[in-house]
């Protein structure tokens, strides 16, 4: 940032690398996001032979997004502090990552077992405007969001198996999307050593 200001004072245009990251919330319109996401689904659909393979490809695409989200949000917060506790990283995903990507905090964060946690969202935007053809009836585009979570967890040092599934909610027409996180044994051992 200092170098960019010095270059501007000298009448030179700073390169994109020298410019600081924008501070404000840059929001993308919902229609633009929906269009791009539907194109992503269509692209992977032509290259996948089954629903499971399509969901895997969406998850892999989400992992890259999650990895970059962790970098950007860690830089913006300027805390220069890395989460080492399981509860801390789950709260970070539930609030900061979800708010930055989807404009709201996730609806719920629950513990199933000691090694399984579930992040729930009643109206996940990646499932809201997708019309699934009958031949892909069980497709859950929430696999993309699961990939985002997996990318954040992996790069933060919390390896986990992450998947998305639907759960029926009483009184609601559309099912809730749950992101299931099953953590690796080394994460749980580290948590015990740190004094859960």
C-alpha positions, 0 to 999 in steps of 0.5 A: 500500500505504501509503495502504491501511494509513493508511485501515485505521488510520483505520477506513476500508475501502480500495478494491480499487485501493488494496489491494496485489497478493497475494504468494502463489501463487494456484492455480486447481484443474485442474478449474476451469481445464479447465472454463473453458478448454473453455467458451472453446473452445466459445465461439470454436468457434461463431463460427469457420468453420474450424480455422485461424480457431478457432486464431486466435481462441484465440491472440488470447485468449491474447495478452491473458493474456500481456500481463497476465502480463508486467505482473503478473510484472514487478510481483511481481519488483520488479526494475524492469528490462526485458529487452532481450536475446533470451535473457533474455526467452526464459528469462523465458517458459520459467521464470517465465511457464510456471511461473505459468500451468501450474505447471511450467517448459517442457520445452525451449527450442531454437534452430532458426535464428538467428530461430526458437526453439521452446518445447516442452512434453510435457504442455501442460495446454490440450491434456491434457483437450480431446477434439477432435471428428472434424470438428476433427481437426487442432485444436491448443489450444496456439494459446492458449499460443502467444498467451500467448507472443506477448502477452508478447513483443509487450509486452516489445518483441520482435515475433514470429510465434508458432504452435503445432504437434504433434511426435511423441515416441518412446515417448510416446503423446501428441505434444509441443506446440511453440511456434514463435517467428519474430522480426521482423528489427528484433529480430535487428538490435537483438540484433546491435547489443547484441553477441550 
